[in-house]
Amino acid sequence: MKWIPSRFNAISQTEDSELILYNSYTGAIGVVAEEEKKTVMQALKRSGIERDLLPVEKTLVECGFLVAESVNEEQRARFLHQTLHRTDVMHLIVLPTEACNFRCTYCYQDFSRGNMSRDVINGLKRFLEKKIPRLEHLTVSWFGGEPLLALDIIEELSEAIVEWTKRHGVTYQAEMSTNGYYLSKETLQRLLKYKVNRFMVTLDGSKDVHDSRRALANRGPTYETIVNHLLDIQTLDDSFEIYIRINFDEDNLSHVPAFLEELARYFAGDSRFQIFCRPVGRWGGANDEGLPICDHRTAETKIWEFTELGINKGLHMSSIIESMLMPSGAVCYAAKPHSFVIGANGRVYKCTCFLGEEYNHVGWLHADGTMDIDFDKLALWVTSGEEQDEMCQACFFRPACQGNHCPLYRIRKGERPCPYEKRKIKQVLRLIHAQQSKSK
């Protein structure tokens, strides 16, 4: 049998010149010690191996870095893509309210609707009561507006979901994107009871910078309230993840390094608090044209520069980054056929951005628990990736993102939506290794 390198491999190096290997089909990430480096590099040559394998070469096979010459990796990738169409898995992004107590400078929502109506709450419960017995796994993401303005609705829905998933043996996980203003220690403990254990909270800099960008609707400050909540939460022994998202643009770019030092004083060494740096974009808001967004090159550079700085100061990089490298891990929820956004008025969307666009209005949830879906619009979101893009089909990162990292970007721009992780894969692998090394 002849063994050849997988087409889905990527190779980087540590600062000590050790090899870091990555395969996007298996999700394997491995570090090769200096003494085995020459053997491994020889094994990964295109000429292949036609002899009995050495122990280290057998490990390369087990991890997917070497494959039999007879293996059709194109077919493997196509089959992996088809698994997105599983009908026993569902992801719902639920907007219990579309109101918000903040008025962030770059927000894309108009807050024209408040809390979810009783008809929609009942309709969602009826829908899930019928759907859950047919599922193996359910994920619910609480979104808004600011979801904690409707904590009572979240608790009512969560109580039913937890009961039904337990009764039918369905695995369930839940997460929340919140501005953090109402995420007190007591509120977090209430949410943990309902299996909501991952939170995205945004802090755009130290007090003055953050408050100038993410103020209350009455222009009041928010930074100290959020940070005090997080420090209070840190005293808990519970298991959870809080992703501290730092949105940057030209206005706060220079302030981020000092802010990372401040965060490190609070959260260094606590793996439950993790940083996630991302550039501000034009996401469909009224202020889009006036936003001082970074150019693509600056954005790509600063994401990983800030992340590395944070790691070096003892902060943890968000687990989202490594999960992006897993098979199907970088596929956007909007590209998955059984993922839907449920608006407060019962409208069904595919994406949480550009909520006013007609192509994003894919259906309605009714009070009787039925959901009408426009399958022509749905197809626009779920068939625009590797099925049509030959560059995506040939890419080493294909199994991870499948050309569907952001179907909205492809719909609006007509361009390939490559994830930041793929474009800087060597640097990302070094950062993953650096964090793992510091955690040992």
C-alpha positions as CSV (number, residue, x, y, z in Angstrom):
1,M,0.0,0.0,0.0
2,K,1.2,3.5,-0.8
3,W,0.7,6.4,1.6
4,I,0.6,10.0,0.5
5,P,0.0,13.3,2.4
6,S,-3.6,14.5,2.8
7,R,-4.7,17.4,0.7
8,F,-6.2,18.9,3.8
9,N,-2.9,19.4,5.7
10,A,-1.4,22.6,6.9
11,I,2.0,23.0,8.5
12,S,3.4,25.6,10.8
13,Q,6.3,25.9,13.3
14,T,6.6,26.8,17.0
15,E,9.1,29.5,18.1
16,D,11.4,26.6,18.9
17,S,11.2,25.3,15.3
18,E,9.1,22.3,16.2
19,L,6.6,21.4,13.5
20,I,2.8,21.9,14.1
21,L,0.6,19.8,11.8
22,Y,-3.0,20.3,11.2
23,N,-5.6,18.4,9.2
24,S,-9.0,20.0,8.5
25,Y,-10.8,16.7,7.8
26,T,-9.9,15.0,11.1
27,G,-9.4,18.2,13.1
28,A,-6.1,16.8,14.4
29,I,-3.4,19.2,15.6
30,G,-0.1,17.8,16.5
31,V,3.4,19.0,17.4
32,V,6.5,17.1,16.1
33,A,9.5,17.1,18.3
34,E,12.9,18.2,16.8
35,E,14.3,14.7,16.7
36,E,11.3,13.4,14.5
37,K,11.1,16.5,12.3
38,K,13.2,15.2,9.5
39,T,11.4,11.9,9.3
40,V,8.0,13.6,9.3
41,M,8.9,16.1,6.6
42,Q,10.2,13.2,4.5
43,A,7.0,11.3,5.0
44,L,4.8,14.2,4.0
45,K,6.5,14.6,0.6
46,R,4.2,14.1,-2.4
47,S,6.3,11.1,-3.5
48,G,4.6,9.1,-0.8
49,I,5.7,5.9,1.1
50,E,5.7,2.4,-0.2
51,R,7.1,0.3,2.6
52,D,6.3,-0.7,6.2
53,L,5.6,2.4,8.2
54,L,7.7,3.7,11.1
55,P,6.0,4.3,14.4
56,V,5.8,8.0,13.9
57,E,4.4,7.5,10.4
58,K,1.7,5.2,11.8
59,T,0.7,8.1,14.0
60,L,0.5,10.4,11.0
61,V,-1.9,7.9,9.4
62,E,-4.0,7.7,12.6
63,C,-4.3,11.5,12.6
64,G,-5.2,11.7,8.9
65,F,-1.9,13.5,7.9
66,L,-1.1,10.5,5.7
67,V,-3.8,8.7,3.7
68,A,-3.8,5.7,1.4
69,E,-3.3,6.6,-2.2
70,S,-6.6,4.9,-3.0
71,V,-8.6,7.2,-0.7
72,N,-10.8,9.7,-2.5
73,E,-10.5,12.8,-0.3
74,E,-12.9,14.7,-2.6
75,Q,-15.6,12.2,-1.9
76,R,-14.8,12.3,1.9
77,A,-15.3,16.1,1.8
78,R,-18.6,15.9,-0.1
79,F,-19.9,13.3,2.4
80,L,-18.9,15.5,5.3
81,H,-20.8,18.4,3.7
82,Q,-23.9,16.2,3.4
83,T,-23.9,15.5,7.2
84,L,-25.0,19.2,7.6
85,H,-28.4,18.0,6.4
86,R,-29.0,15.7,9.3
87,T,-32.6,16.1,10.5
88,D,-31.9,15.0,14.1
89,V,-29.9,18.1,14.9
90,M,-31.3,21.6,15.3
91,H,-30.0,25.0,16.3
92,L,-32.3,27.9,17.2
93,I,-31.2,31.5,17.8
94,V,-34.1,32.9,19.8
95,L,-34.7,36.6,20.3
96,P,-36.9,36.8,23.4
97,T,-36.9,40.5,22.9
98,E,-35.7,42.9,20.2
99,A,-35.4,45.8,22.7
100,C,-32.1,46.9,24.1
101,N,-30.9,49.1,26.9
102,F,-27.7,50.0,25.0
103,R,-27.1,52.3,22.0
104,C,-23.8,51.1,20.6
105,T,-22.2,53.2,17.9
106,Y,-21.9,50.4,15.4
107,C,-25.2,48.5,16.2
108,Y,-27.2,47.3,13.2
109,Q,-30.6,46.8,14.9
110,D,-33.4,49.3,15.1
111,F,-35.2,48.0,18.2
112,S,-38.6,48.4,16.5
113,R,-40.0,45.5,18.4
114,G,-40.1,44.6,22.1
115,N,-40.6,41.4,23.9
116,M,-41.8,38.2,22.3
117,S,-45.6,38.0,22.3
118,R,-47.5,35.3,24.2
119,D,-48.6,33.8,20.8
120,V,-45.0,33.4,19.7
121,I,-43.9,32.0,23.1
122,N,-46.7,29.4,23.0
123,G,-46.0,28.7,19.3
124,L,-42.3,28.1,20.0
125,K,-43.1,25.8,22.9
126,R,-45.6,23.8,20.8
127,F,-43.0,23.6,18.0
128,L,-40.3,22.3,20.3
129,E,-42.6,19.9,22.1
130,K,-43.3,18.2,18.7
131,K,-39.7,18.5,17.4
132,I,-37.6,17.5,20.4
133,P,-38.6,13.8,20.4
134,R,-37.2,13.5,16.9
135,L,-33.9,15.0,17.7
136,E,-30.5,13.8,18.9
137,H,-29.2,17.2,19.8
138,L,-30.6,20.7,20.3
139,T,-28.7,24.0,20.7
140,V,-30.4,27.2,21.7
141,S,-28.6,30.6,21.4
142,W,-30.3,33.4,23.3
143,F,-29.9,36.7,21.3
144,G,-31.5,40.1,21.1
145,G,-31.8,43.0,21.4
146,E,-30.6,42.4,24.9
147,P,-32.0,39.0,25.9
148,L,-31.7,39.6,29.7
149,L,-34.4,42.3,29.4
150,A,-36.7,39.3,28.9
151,L,-35.2,36.9,31.5
152,D,-38.7,35.7,32.4
153,I,-39.3,34.5,28.8
154,I,-35.9,32.8,28.7
155,E,-36.7,31.0,32.0
156,E,-40.2,29.9,30.8
157,L,-38.9,28.5,27.5
158,S,-35.8,27.0,29.1
159,E,-37.8,25.2,31.8
160,A,-39.8,23.5,29.1
161,I,-36.8,22.7,26.9
162,V,-34.8,21.2,29.7
163,E,-37.7,19.0,30.7
164,W,-38.5,17.8,27.2
165,T,-34.9,17.1,26.2
166,K,-34.3,15.2,29.4
167,R,-37.5,13.1,28.9
168,H,-36.5,12.1,25.4
169,G,-32.8,11.6,25.9
170,V,-31.8,14.6,23.7
171,T,-28.5,16.3,24.4
172,Y,-29.0,20.0,25.0
173,Q,-26.7,23.0,25.2
174,A,-27.4,26.7,25.4
175,E,-25.5,29.9,25.1
176,M,-26.2,33.7,25.2
177,S,-24.9,36.9,23.6
178,T,-25.5,39.7,26.1
179,N,-24.1,43.2,26.7
180,G,-23.5,42.0,30.3
181,Y,-25.2,44.9,32.0
182,Y,-27.7,42.6,33.7
183,L,-25.5,39.5,33.9
184,S,-25.1,39.5,37.7
185,K,-23.7,36.6,39.6
186,E,-27.3,35.6,40.7
187,T,-28.6,35.8,37.1
188,L,-25.8,33.7,35.8
189,Q,-26.5,31.1,38.5
190,R,-30.2,31.0,37.4
191,L,-29.2,30.5,33.8
192,L,-26.7,27.7,34.6
193,K,-29.7,25.7,36.0
194,Y,-31.1,25.8,32.5
195,K,-27.8,24.7,30.9
196,V,-26.9,28.2,29.6
197,N,-23.2,28.0,30.2
198,R,-21.5,30.0,27.4
199,F,-21.8,33.7,27.2
200,M,-20.5,36.4,24.8
201,V,-20.0,39.7,26.6
202,T,-18.5,42.7,24.7
203,L,-16.0,45.1,26.2
204,D,-14.4,47.5,23.7
205,G,-11.7,48.9,25.9
206,S,-11.1,50.5,29.3
207,K,-13.8,52.6,30.9
208,D,-13.7,55.8,28.9
209,V,-13.2,54.0,25.5
210,H,-15.9,51.4,26.2
211,D,-18.5,53.9,27.5
212,S,-18.0,56.2,24.5
213,R,-18.9,53.3,22.2
214,R,-21.3,51.1,24.2
215,A,-23.4,53.5,26.3
216,L,-26.9,53.1,27.8
217,A,-29.9,54.4,25.7
218,N,-29.8,57.5,28.0
219,R,-26.0,57.8,27.3
220,G,-25.1,56.6,30.8
221,P,-21.9,54.6,31.4
222,T,-21.9,50.8,31.3
223,Y,-18.3,49.6,31.8
224,E,-18.0,49.5,35.6
225,T,-21.3,47.7,35.9
226,I,-20.3,44.9,33.5
227,V,-16.8,44.5,34.9
228,N,-18.1,44.4,38.5
229,H,-20.5,41.6,37.4
230,L,-17.7,39.6,35.8
231,L,-15.5,40.0,38.9
232,D,-18.4,38.9,41.1
233,I,-19.0,35.9,38.8
234,Q,-15.3,35.0,39.0
235,T,-15.8,34.1,42.7
236,L,-18.1,31.2,41.7
237,D,-16.7,27.6,41.5
238,D,-19.2,26.8,38.6
239,S,-18.1,25.7,35.2
240,F,-18.9,28.1,32.4
241,E,-17.2,30.1,29.6
242,I,-17.4,33.8,29.1
243,Y,-16.0,35.1,25.9
244,I,-14.9,38.7,26.3
245,R,-15.4,40.1,22.8
246,I,-13.3,43.1,21.9
247,N,-14.7,44.9,18.8
248,F,-12.1,47.2,17.3
249,D,-12.0,49.8,14.6
250,E,-9.7,52.8,13.9
251,D,-11.2,54.7,16.9
252,N,-10.1,52.3,19.6
253,L,-7.3,50.4,17.9
254,S,-4.5,52.0,19.8
255,H,-6.3,51.5,23.1
256,V,-6.6,47.7,22.9
257,P,-3.1,46.7,24.1
258,A,-3.5,48.7,27.4
259,F,-7.0,47.2,27.8
260,L,-5.6,43.7,27.5
261,E,-3.2,44.5,30.3
262,E,-6.2,45.6,32.4
263,L,-8.1,42.4,31.5
264,A,-5.1,40.3,32.5
265,R,-5.0,41.9,35.9
266,Y,-8.6,40.6,36.4
267,F,-8.7,37.3,34.5
268,A,-5.2,36.0,33.8
269,G,-5.0,32.3,34.6
270,D,-8.8,31.8,34.7
271,S,-9.6,29.7,31.7
272,R,-13.4,30.4,32.0
273,F,-12.8,34.0,30.8
274,Q,-11.5,34.1,27.2
275,I,-10.7,36.9,24.8
276,F,-12.2,37.1,21.3
277,C,-11.0,40.0,19.1
278,R,-12.9,41.0,16.0
279,P,-13.1,44.0,13.7
280,V,-16.2,46.1,13.6
281,G,-18.0,45.6,10.3
282,R,-20.8,47.3,8.3
283,W,-23.6,44.9,9.5
284,G,-26.6,46.7,8.2
285,G,-27.1,49.5,10.7
286,A,-28.1,53.2,10.2
287,N,-24.6,54.3,11.0
288,D,-22.8,52.0,8.7
289,E,-21.4,54.5,6.2
290,G,-19.8,56.6,9.0
291,L,-18.1,53.8,10.8
292,P,-14.3,54.0,11.0
293,I,-13.8,50.4,10.1
294,C,-10.3,49.0,9.6
295,D,-9.1,47.9,6.1
296,H,-8.9,44.1,5.6
297,R,-5.2,43.9,6.0
298,T,-5.2,45.8,9.3
299,A,-8.2,43.8,10.6
300,E,-6.5,40.5,9.8
301,T,-3.2,41.6,11.4
302,K,-4.7,43.1,14.5
303,I,-7.0,40.1,15.4
304,W,-4.0,37.8,15.9
305,E,-1.6,40.5,17.2
306,F,-4.1,41.3,20.0
307,T,-4.8,37.6,20.6
308,E,-1.1,36.8,20.9
309,L,-0.6,39.8,23.3
310,G,-3.4,38.5,25.5
311,I,-2.0,35.0,25.6
312,N,1.4,36.4,26.5
313,K,-0.2,38.2,29.4
314,G,-1.9,35.0,30.7
315,L,-5.3,35.5,29.2
316,H,-7.0,32.6,27.4
317,M,-7.9,32.7,23.8
318,S,-11.5,31.9,23.1
319,S,-12.2,28.2,22.5
320,I,-14.2,29.4,19.4
321,I,-10.9,29.8,17.6
322,E,-9.8,26.1,17.9
323,S,-13.4,24.9,17.3
324,M,-13.3,26.8,13.9
325,L,-10.5,24.4,12.8
326,M,-12.6,21.3,13.4
327,P,-14.5,19.5,10.7
328,S,-17.5,21.7,9.8
329,G,-16.4,24.0,12.6
330,A,-16.2,27.2,10.5
331,V,-19.5,26.7,8.8
332,C,-21.8,29.5,9.7
333,Y,-25.1,28.6,11.5
334,A,-26.9,30.4,8.7
335,A,-25.6,27.9,6.1
336,K,-27.0,25.0,8.0
337,P,-30.4,23.8,6.9
338,H,-31.8,23.1,10.4
339,S,-30.6,26.4,12.0
340,F,-33.1,29.3,12.3
341,V,-33.4,32.7,13.9
342,I,-36.7,33.2,15.7
343,G,-37.7,36.8,15.9
344,A,-39.7,38.3,18.8
345,N,-42.7,38.6,16.4
346,G,-42.4,35.0,15.1
347,R,-40.6,35.9,11.9
348,V,-38.0,33.3,11.0
349,Y,-34.7,34.4,9.6
350,K,-31.4,32.7,8.7
351,C,-29.0,35.4,9.9
352,T,-29.1,37.8,12.9
353,C,-27.6,40.6,10.7
354,F,-29.6,42.6,8.0
355,L,-32.9,41.6,9.6
356,G,-34.7,44.0,7.2
357,E,-33.6,42.3,4.0
358,E,-36.3,40.3,2.3
359,Y,-33.9,37.4,1.4
360,N,-33.4,37.0,5.1
361,H,-37.1,36.5,5.8
362,V,-37.4,32.7,5.3
363,G,-40.6,31.9,7.2
364,W,-43.0,32.4,10.1
365,L,-43.6,30.5,13.3
366,H,-47.3,30.3,14.2
367,A,-49.1,30.1,17.5
368,D,-50.1,26.5,16.8
369,G,-46.5,25.5,16.6
370,T,-46.3,25.1,12.9
371,M,-43.4,26.8,11.0
372,D,-43.8,27.9,7.4
373,I,-40.5,28.0,5.5
374,D,-39.8,29.5,2.0
375,F,-37.5,26.8,0.7
376,D,-36.4,28.8,-2.3
377,K,-35.0,31.5,0.1
378,L,-33.6,28.8,2.4
379,A,-31.7,27.3,-0.6
380,L,-30.0,30.6,-1.2
381,W,-28.3,30.3,2.2
382,V,-27.5,26.6,2.3
383,T,-26.3,25.9,-1.2
384,S,-24.0,28.8,-2.0
385,G,-20.7,27.3,-0.8
386,E,-18.5,24.5,-2.0
387,E,-21.3,23.1,-4.2
388,Q,-20.7,26.1,-6.6
389,D,-17.2,27.4,-5.8
390,E,-14.3,25.5,-7.4
391,M,-11.7,27.4,-5.4
392,C,-13.4,26.2,-2.2
393,Q,-13.4,22.7,-3.5
394,A,-9.7,22.8,-4.0
395,C,-8.9,24.5,-0.6
396,F,-7.0,22.7,2.2
397,F,-9.6,24.2,4.7
398,R,-12.6,22.9,2.8
399,P,-13.8,20.3,5.4
400,A,-13.8,23.0,8.1
401,C,-15.7,25.8,6.3
402,Q,-17.1,24.2,3.2
403,G,-17.2,27.6,1.5
404,N,-19.9,28.6,3.9
405,H,-18.2,30.6,6.6
406,C,-20.5,33.5,5.9
407,P,-23.3,32.9,3.3
408,L,-24.5,36.5,3.9
409,Y,-21.2,37.9,2.7
410,R,-21.4,35.7,-0.5
411,I,-25.0,36.8,-1.0
412,R,-24.3,40.5,-0.6
413,K,-20.8,40.8,-2.1
414,G,-20.6,37.8,-4.5
415,E,-17.2,37.1,-3.1
416,R,-15.6,34.1,-1.3
417,P,-16.1,34.4,2.5
418,C,-12.8,32.9,3.8
419,P,-12.5,32.8,7.6
420,Y,-9.8,34.8,9.4
421,E,-8.5,31.5,10.8
422,K,-7.9,30.0,7.4
423,R,-6.1,33.1,6.0
424,K,-3.7,33.2,8.9
425,I,-3.6,29.4,9.6
426,K,0.1,29.2,10.4
427,Q,-0.1,32.0,13.0
428,V,-3.3,30.5,14.5
429,L,-1.7,27.1,14.9
430,R,1.2,28.8,16.7
431,L,-1.2,30.6,19.0
432,I,-3.1,27.4,19.8
433,H,0.2,25.7,20.7
434,A,1.4,28.7,22.7
435,Q,-1.8,28.6,24.8
436,Q,-1.6,24.9,25.3
437,S,2.0,25.2,26.4
438,K,1.2,27.9,29.0
439,S,-1.7,25.8,30.3
440,K,0.5,22.8,31.1
